[in-house]
Amino acid sequence: MIPVMVPMLGEEEAQAAAEAVRSGWVAQGPRVARFEEAFAAAVGAGHGVAVSSCTTALHLALVVHAVGPGDEVIVPSLSFIATANAVRYVGATPVFADVDLAGGNLTVETVDAVRSGATRAVIAVHQGGVPFDTVALRKAAEGWGLALIEDAACAAGSTAYGAPAGAGAAIAAWSFHPRKIITTGEGGMVTLDDAEQAARLRRLREHGMNVSAADRHASSRPVQESYLETAYNYRMTDIQAAVGLVQLSRLPALVAQRRALAARYQELLAGLPGLTAVTDPPYGQSNHQSFWVRVDPEFGAGRDALLDALADAGISARHGIMAAHLEPAYADLAARTAPLPVTERLTRDSLILPLHHRLTGADQERIVTVLRAAAGR
C-alpha cells in the first residue's frame, strides 16, 4: 500500500522526547520556550506562543481581537471545519466566502463580495500549503478596518513574496498535527509581532494566570499567582516541544524534497487532458503539504471513480478539501450563505495524491499509470 501521508519521525525525535521525560519536566516548560523562539524565527515573526492545536490557536486569535456575539467573521468554506468552528467558539457567526480556482484561497474579490457592516474579521487560509496573496489581502483588510487572522495550519515552509508565508502577519495560527510537514503529535502555535498581545496569549493559554507555572516553579520563593481573566488550558507539553525542535530542524530538507516530488508529479501528469495539478501562484511557492489535482469532465472518469481505481491498486488517496457549508453542523446558515460555485466544484472534483518523504519515483509512476488507465489512456 502506498500511503497518502507518512510523518517524518526518527530516532532523534524519540531521543529528544526521552530526554524530556528523564528531565522530570514534562509539562509546559523550557523546551516549549525554545520551540516558540525557534519557530517564530523560522517563519519571520517576532513572537511565538505554543498551544495545544491550531484550532485553539485560531480561538485565541479571535479572543485577542475581541470578536464575539453579534460579529461576523468571513472564512473560506473550503477548509477543514476547524476554521469555521473557531468562530462559533467566541459566539460570532461565520460567513462563507468563495475561493479562487487555481489555489483554493480567498481573494480580495471573494471576501469583498460577502463583507457587511457586521464583519469584524477575516480568517484566510494558506490552503494545503498554497499561500494566498498576502500583500493584496492584508492591504484590503487594513483598508476595510478588519482583523486578518491567517490560518497557516498547512503553511510551514511556504513562501509569499520572497518571505515565509507568516512573515508580516498581524497574527497567524499554525498546526503540528501528523498530517502536516512537521509534527508534535498534536499541537499548534500563534505567531505575531505585537509583544503585548503575545503576553496576553500566554496568559490565556494558561488559565489567565499572571505568572506562568514554569516561572513559579523556577522561583526560590513561594509565588502567589493571580488570575486576570477567564481563560483556557491550551498548553503544549515539553515532550511535544522537544519533538518539535527536532522536526523544525528537518523543515528545509523536507520542503525541498516535497517540491521535487511535486515537480515530478507535474511532469508525469503533463499532457493528460482534464487533470489539473495544483501549481505555485506567481507571487509565492507552496511547501506542498498536500498535492491535489482537479478532475474535470474531459478527463473521462470522475473523481470518485479515480479514488476507487487507486484504492484497488493499493494506493491511498483522499477526497479533496471539504466544504464546511455543506456539512450538517452548518445547515442552519444555508439560507444566508452566498453561492459558492468554485468551492463546490473543488470539493466535488479534486483529490489528494500521496506525497511524503518515503515516496519514490517508482511509486509516482505507478500512481500516474493508474490515473492514465482510469481515463483510458
C-alpha positions as CSV (number, residue, x, y, z in Angstrom):
1,M,0.0,0.0,0.0
2,I,1.3,3.5,-0.8
3,P,0.0,5.8,2.0
4,V,-1.2,9.3,1.3
5,M,0.9,10.7,4.1
6,V,3.6,9.5,6.5
7,P,5.1,11.7,9.2
8,M,8.9,12.0,9.2
9,L,9.7,10.8,12.7
10,G,13.0,9.2,13.6
11,E,15.4,8.3,16.4
12,E,16.3,11.9,17.0
13,E,12.7,12.7,17.9
14,A,12.5,9.6,20.1
15,Q,15.7,10.6,22.0
16,A,14.5,14.2,22.4
17,A,11.2,13.0,23.9
18,A,13.0,10.6,26.2
19,E,15.4,13.3,27.4
20,A,12.4,15.5,28.3
21,V,10.8,12.6,30.3
22,R,14.1,11.9,32.1
23,S,14.5,15.6,32.9
24,G,11.4,15.4,35.1
25,W,9.9,18.5,33.3
26,V,7.2,17.2,31.1
27,A,4.6,20.0,31.2
28,Q,5.0,23.4,29.6
29,G,8.5,24.5,30.4
30,P,11.9,25.4,29.0
31,R,11.6,23.3,25.8
32,V,8.3,25.0,24.9
33,A,10.0,28.4,25.3
34,R,12.9,27.3,23.0
35,F,10.5,25.9,20.4
36,E,8.5,29.1,20.4
37,E,11.6,31.2,19.8
38,A,12.9,28.9,17.1
39,F,9.6,28.6,15.2
40,A,8.9,32.3,15.3
41,A,12.4,33.0,13.8
42,A,11.8,30.3,11.1
43,V,8.5,32.0,10.0
44,G,9.7,35.6,10.3
45,A,7.6,36.6,13.3
46,G,8.6,38.4,16.5
47,H,6.8,36.1,18.9
48,G,5.6,32.5,19.1
49,V,3.0,31.2,21.6
50,A,2.8,27.4,21.6
51,V,-0.7,26.0,22.2
52,S,-2.4,22.6,22.1
53,S,-3.6,22.7,18.5
54,C,-4.2,25.1,15.5
55,T,-7.9,25.1,16.5
56,T,-7.1,26.6,19.9
57,A,-4.6,29.0,18.2
58,L,-7.5,30.3,16.0
59,H,-9.8,30.5,19.0
60,L,-7.2,32.6,20.9
61,A,-6.5,34.8,17.9
62,L,-10.2,35.7,17.8
63,V,-10.3,36.3,21.6
64,V,-7.4,38.8,21.5
65,H,-9.2,40.6,18.6
66,A,-12.3,40.9,20.8
67,V,-14.5,39.1,18.3
68,G,-17.7,38.0,19.9
69,P,-21.5,37.7,19.7
70,G,-23.1,39.9,17.0
71,D,-19.9,39.9,14.9
72,E,-19.4,38.2,11.6
73,V,-16.1,36.6,10.5
74,I,-15.5,35.8,6.9
75,V,-14.0,32.4,6.3
76,P,-13.5,30.1,3.4
77,S,-15.9,27.2,3.3
78,L,-13.1,25.3,1.5
79,S,-11.1,24.4,4.6
80,F,-11.1,21.9,7.4
81,I,-14.1,22.6,9.6
82,A,-12.0,23.9,12.5
83,T,-11.6,27.2,10.7
84,A,-15.3,27.9,10.9
85,N,-15.7,26.2,14.3
86,A,-13.3,28.6,16.0
87,V,-15.7,31.5,15.0
88,R,-18.5,29.8,16.8
89,Y,-16.4,29.3,19.9
90,V,-16.5,33.0,20.5
91,G,-20.2,33.4,19.7
92,A,-19.7,35.0,16.4
93,T,-21.1,34.0,13.0
94,P,-19.0,32.5,10.2
95,V,-19.8,33.9,6.8
96,F,-18.6,31.7,4.0
97,A,-16.7,33.2,1.0
98,D,-15.7,31.6,-2.3
99,V,-12.2,30.9,-3.3
100,D,-10.0,31.1,-6.5
101,L,-10.0,28.0,-8.7
102,A,-6.2,27.7,-9.1
103,G,-5.2,27.7,-5.4
104,G,-8.3,27.3,-3.4
105,N,-7.7,30.5,-1.5
106,L,-9.7,33.6,-0.5
107,T,-9.1,36.7,-2.6
108,V,-9.9,40.3,-2.1
109,E,-12.8,40.0,-4.5
110,T,-14.4,36.9,-2.8
111,V,-14.1,38.5,0.6
112,D,-15.5,41.8,-0.6
113,A,-18.5,40.0,-2.1
114,V,-19.7,38.9,1.3
115,R,-18.5,41.7,3.5
116,S,-21.1,43.6,5.6
117,G,-21.4,46.1,8.3
118,A,-21.2,43.3,10.9
119,T,-18.0,41.9,9.6
120,R,-15.3,42.2,12.2
121,A,-12.5,39.8,11.0
122,V,-11.4,37.6,8.1
123,I,-9.7,34.2,8.6
124,A,-7.7,33.5,5.4
125,V,-6.2,30.0,4.9
126,H,-3.0,29.2,3.1
127,Q,-4.8,26.2,1.6
128,G,-2.9,22.9,1.5
129,G,0.3,25.0,1.8
130,V,-0.5,27.2,-1.3
131,P,0.0,30.8,0.0
132,F,-2.8,33.3,-0.6
133,D,-1.9,36.7,-1.9
134,T,-0.6,38.2,1.4
135,V,0.1,41.6,0.1
136,A,-3.3,42.1,-1.5
137,L,-5.4,40.7,1.3
138,R,-3.5,42.3,4.1
139,K,-3.8,45.7,2.4
140,A,-7.5,45.2,1.8
141,A,-8.2,44.1,5.3
142,E,-6.4,47.1,6.7
143,G,-8.4,49.4,4.4
144,W,-11.7,47.8,5.5
145,G,-10.7,48.1,9.2
146,L,-10.9,44.3,9.7
147,A,-8.6,42.0,11.6
148,L,-6.9,39.5,9.3
149,I,-6.2,36.2,11.0
150,E,-4.1,33.9,8.9
151,D,-4.8,30.1,9.2
152,A,-1.4,28.9,8.4
153,A,-2.1,25.3,9.6
154,C,-0.5,23.8,6.4
155,A,2.0,26.6,5.5
156,A,5.2,25.9,7.4
157,G,7.9,26.3,4.7
158,S,5.7,28.0,2.2
159,T,6.7,31.5,0.9
160,A,5.0,34.6,-0.3
161,Y,6.7,37.5,-2.0
162,G,10.1,36.0,-1.0
163,A,9.4,35.7,2.7
164,P,7.9,32.9,4.9
165,A,4.2,32.8,4.5
166,G,3.6,34.0,8.0
167,A,6.1,36.9,7.9
168,G,4.4,40.2,8.4
169,A,1.1,38.7,9.5
170,A,-0.8,40.5,12.2
171,I,-1.5,37.1,13.7
172,A,-1.2,33.6,12.3
173,A,-2.2,30.1,13.6
174,W,-0.1,27.0,12.8
175,S,-0.7,23.3,13.2
176,F,1.7,20.4,14.1
177,H,-0.8,17.6,13.5
178,P,0.8,14.5,12.0
179,R,-0.8,15.3,8.6
180,K,1.4,18.4,8.5
181,I,5.0,18.6,7.3
182,I,6.4,18.9,10.8
183,T,4.5,17.4,13.8
184,T,4.5,17.3,17.6
185,G,1.7,14.7,17.6
186,E,-0.9,17.4,18.3
187,G,0.0,21.0,18.9
188,G,-0.1,24.4,17.4
189,M,1.4,27.9,17.5
190,V,0.3,31.5,17.3
191,T,2.8,33.9,15.8
192,L,2.7,37.7,15.8
193,D,4.8,40.8,16.2
194,D,2.8,42.5,18.9
195,A,4.6,41.9,22.3
196,E,1.5,42.9,24.4
197,Q,-0.8,40.6,22.5
198,A,1.8,37.8,22.8
199,A,1.9,38.3,26.6
200,R,-1.9,38.1,26.8
201,L,-1.9,35.0,24.6
202,R,0.5,33.3,27.0
203,R,-1.9,34.1,29.9
204,L,-5.0,33.0,28.0
205,R,-3.5,29.6,27.2
206,E,-2.7,29.0,30.9
207,H,-5.9,29.8,32.8
208,G,-5.3,33.6,32.8
209,M,-2.5,33.4,35.3
210,N,-0.3,36.5,35.6
211,V,2.7,34.3,36.1
212,S,3.4,31.0,34.3
213,A,3.7,27.7,36.1
214,A,7.3,27.4,34.8
215,D,8.2,30.8,36.4
216,R,6.5,29.8,39.7
217,H,8.4,26.5,39.9
218,A,11.7,28.3,38.9
219,S,11.4,30.7,41.8
220,S,13.3,30.0,45.1
221,R,10.4,31.7,47.0
222,P,6.7,31.0,47.1
223,V,4.8,32.9,44.3
224,Q,1.2,33.8,44.7
225,E,-0.4,34.0,41.2
226,S,-3.4,35.9,40.2
227,Y,-6.0,35.0,37.6
228,L,-6.7,38.1,35.5
229,E,-9.5,36.9,33.3
230,T,-11.5,33.8,32.5
231,A,-9.2,31.8,30.2
232,Y,-8.3,28.3,29.0
233,N,-5.9,25.3,29.4
234,Y,-4.4,25.3,25.9
235,R,-0.8,24.4,26.8
236,M,1.8,22.4,24.9
237,T,4.0,20.0,26.8
238,D,7.8,20.0,26.9
239,I,7.7,16.4,25.5
240,Q,5.9,17.8,22.4
241,A,8.2,20.8,22.1
242,A,11.3,18.5,22.3
243,V,10.0,16.6,19.3
244,G,9.1,19.9,17.6
245,L,12.6,21.3,17.9
246,V,14.0,18.3,16.0
247,Q,11.2,18.5,13.5
248,L,11.9,22.1,12.8
249,S,15.5,21.4,12.0
250,R,14.2,19.0,9.3
251,L,11.8,21.5,7.7
252,P,14.1,22.9,4.9
253,A,15.1,19.5,3.7
254,L,11.5,18.1,3.9
255,V,10.1,21.1,1.9
256,A,12.9,20.8,-0.7
257,Q,12.1,17.1,-1.1
258,R,8.3,17.7,-1.4
259,R,8.8,20.4,-4.0
260,A,11.0,18.0,-6.0
261,L,8.3,15.3,-5.8
262,A,5.6,17.7,-6.8
263,A,7.6,18.8,-9.8
264,R,7.9,15.2,-10.8
265,Y,4.2,14.7,-10.5
266,Q,3.6,17.7,-12.7
267,E,6.0,16.3,-15.3
268,L,4.3,12.9,-15.3
269,L,0.8,14.4,-15.5
270,A,1.6,16.9,-18.2
271,G,-0.5,16.3,-21.3
272,L,-3.2,14.4,-19.5
273,P,-6.4,16.3,-20.5
274,G,-8.8,17.1,-17.8
275,L,-6.5,16.6,-14.9
276,T,-5.2,19.9,-13.5
277,A,-2.5,19.7,-10.8
278,V,-2.1,22.4,-8.1
279,T,0.7,24.8,-9.0
280,D,2.5,27.7,-7.3
281,P,1.0,31.1,-7.6
282,P,3.1,33.8,-9.3
283,Y,3.9,35.5,-6.0
284,G,4.9,32.5,-3.9
285,Q,5.9,28.9,-3.5
286,S,4.0,26.1,-1.8
287,N,5.5,23.7,0.6
288,H,3.3,21.0,-1.0
289,Q,1.8,19.9,2.3
290,S,-0.8,18.3,0.0
291,F,-0.6,17.6,-3.7
292,W,-4.1,17.8,-5.1
293,V,-5.5,17.6,-8.6
294,R,-8.8,18.7,-10.1
295,V,-10.6,16.2,-12.2
296,D,-12.6,17.9,-15.0
297,P,-15.3,16.3,-17.2
298,E,-12.9,15.9,-20.2
299,F,-10.7,13.6,-18.2
300,G,-13.1,10.7,-18.9
301,A,-13.5,9.4,-15.3
302,G,-15.0,11.0,-12.3
303,R,-13.1,11.8,-9.0
304,D,-14.8,9.0,-7.0
305,A,-14.0,6.5,-9.8
306,L,-10.4,7.6,-9.6
307,L,-10.3,7.1,-5.8
308,D,-11.7,3.6,-6.3
309,A,-9.2,2.7,-9.0
310,L,-6.3,3.9,-6.8
311,A,-7.6,2.0,-3.8
312,D,-7.9,-1.2,-5.9
313,A,-4.3,-0.7,-6.9
314,G,-3.1,-0.4,-3.3
315,I,-2.8,3.4,-3.4
316,S,-4.2,5.6,-0.6
317,A,-5.6,8.9,-1.9
318,R,-8.2,11.3,-0.3
319,H,-11.1,13.4,-1.3
320,G,-10.3,17.0,-1.9
321,I,-10.6,19.6,0.7
322,M,-14.0,19.7,2.5
323,A,-16.6,22.4,2.1
324,A,-17.8,23.3,5.6
325,H,-21.1,24.9,4.4
326,L,-22.2,21.5,3.1
327,E,-21.8,19.8,6.5
328,P,-24.8,19.3,8.8
329,A,-23.1,21.4,11.5
330,Y,-23.6,24.5,9.3
331,A,-27.0,23.6,7.8
332,D,-28.5,26.5,9.9
333,L,-26.5,29.0,7.8
334,A,-27.7,27.7,4.4
335,A,-30.3,30.4,3.8
336,R,-27.8,33.2,4.4
337,T,-24.8,31.6,2.6
338,A,-24.0,33.2,-0.8
339,P,-23.4,30.9,-3.8
340,L,-20.0,29.2,-3.7
341,P,-19.6,27.6,-7.1
342,V,-15.8,27.3,-7.1
343,T,-15.8,25.9,-3.6
344,E,-18.4,23.3,-4.5
345,R,-16.5,22.4,-7.7
346,L,-13.2,21.9,-5.9
347,T,-14.7,19.8,-3.1
348,R,-16.5,17.7,-5.6
349,D,-13.9,17.2,-8.3
350,S,-10.5,17.2,-6.5
351,L,-8.4,14.5,-4.9
352,I,-5.2,14.5,-2.9
353,L,-2.4,12.2,-4.1
354,P,0.3,10.6,-1.9
355,L,3.2,12.9,-1.0
356,H,5.7,12.2,1.7
357,H,9.4,11.5,2.4
358,R,9.1,7.8,1.7
359,L,7.5,8.2,-1.8
360,T,9.8,7.0,-4.6
361,G,9.9,7.8,-8.3
362,A,8.7,4.3,-9.0
363,D,5.7,4.9,-6.6
364,Q,4.8,8.1,-8.5
365,E,5.0,6.3,-11.9
366,R,2.7,3.6,-10.5
367,I,0.2,6.2,-9.3
368,V,0.2,8.0,-12.6
369,T,-0.2,4.8,-14.5
370,V,-3.4,4.1,-12.6
371,L,-4.7,7.5,-13.4
372,R,-4.0,7.2,-17.1
373,A,-5.6,3.7,-17.2
374,A,-8.7,5.1,-15.5
375,A,-9.0,7.6,-18.2
376,G,-8.4,5.1,-20.9
377,R,-5.0,6.5,-21.9
